[in-house]
Amino acid sequence: MLSNPDIFNDRQVIVETETLTGYPPQTEIIENFWLKRRKREVCSWTEHRGINMVMLATGLALSRQDATPTKKYG
């Protein structure tokens, strides 16, 4: 955000976003939840399938940057 001030020029947004960095990452919890086929069959997934797929793929791609071969999804 700081490297793109022309896009993110609202100081309040920057401050609020920076406060989120204090929370633990939830990526693995979210991935493990949505990678289960039965979880993707509910309307909360299917009604927003497009954005849900993008967000899941983004999380998976980011987690693969420091992936450990012991991760299991079911």
Protein Blocks (a to p, Z undefined) as FASTA:
>chain_A
ZZmmmlmmcfklmmmmmmmmmpccfklmmmmmmmpmklmmpmklmmmmmmmmmmmmmmmm
mmmmmccfkbccZZ
